[in-house]
């Protein structure tokens, strides 16, 4: 809904100008509605958050333009957007953290998947009505995590990272410590040539 409304307002210079005037009247910063961009991380979240921020201006613009009446949202729909924002904020926060690193982030992949799964699992208790959506996200993360989990490169990157070493495994996967140690020894052992 917000994607199409954003397109409708942005497609018309008159509507765009009127929307800016609405923001000015409401003493809000002159921002435009955002659209989802397939190639941009978190663009759905950013679009939703911008719409929530500009809710009063959106309602004012819709009320002034009868052709936009189909886009009017009741309070329950705004609440749903806020809920989706909470859900999407979790992967966004991890993506932001990993992309801000100045060093390679391969070693943080498995801990990030596990942390996101935990955060979403905890969020289900807070937002039980969103459980099906969150469960779908968790299922996707588990699929990605399982692909990563079978690759020794991720495990080795974690063990070789001075800030992680074996600490994460001791805390979250203590049964795998011996396997991880064996993997490290096997990979760093230099074959002796006589």
Phi, psi and omega in degrees: 000310182294329178297313182291318178300316177302316179298315182299317181289316184287337183286340182246123180296327178292316178293321178299316178295318179296320179298318176299320178294322176300315180298318179297315179300321181275005181056045178248157177298142182283089179244153176256158174292146180260160177243157174287135179235118185306327185267006181246123176302141172064016183294329177295314178300314181296322178296315180296312181298322178293318179298317179298317179299323185259020184310311183297319179292322178299311180298320179297315180295319179295317179297329182275343182236096183306331180291349178259005185303329180296344183264001179295135181245135176279168185303323179299323179290323175295321177297322178297319177299318178298321178296314179296326177299316178300318181294313183286340180296331183294304178294329178298315181298319180290319178297318178297317181296314182291324181283344179274346182296144178267348180248165179304143186251010180305322183290345181263358184298305183297312177301325180293315178300313181298318181293320178295319178299316179297314180298316180293323177298317177294324180293331178299325178292326180281327183233067184301331179293342180262006184308316180298322180291314180295319178300322177296319177296317179297318179300319179295316179297319179299320178299314178295315181299319180295325176294318181289322184300329182277353179267122179296336182300319181293316179297313179298319178299321179294313183294325181278346178284120183300336181274351181244302184048233180262359185302314182297316180296320179299323183279317189253335181221061184298333179290345183261359185305312183296321178297318181294316178299315180299318178300313181299312180299316180298320184280330182264348179296126179269125179295137180268126177256129182272000000 
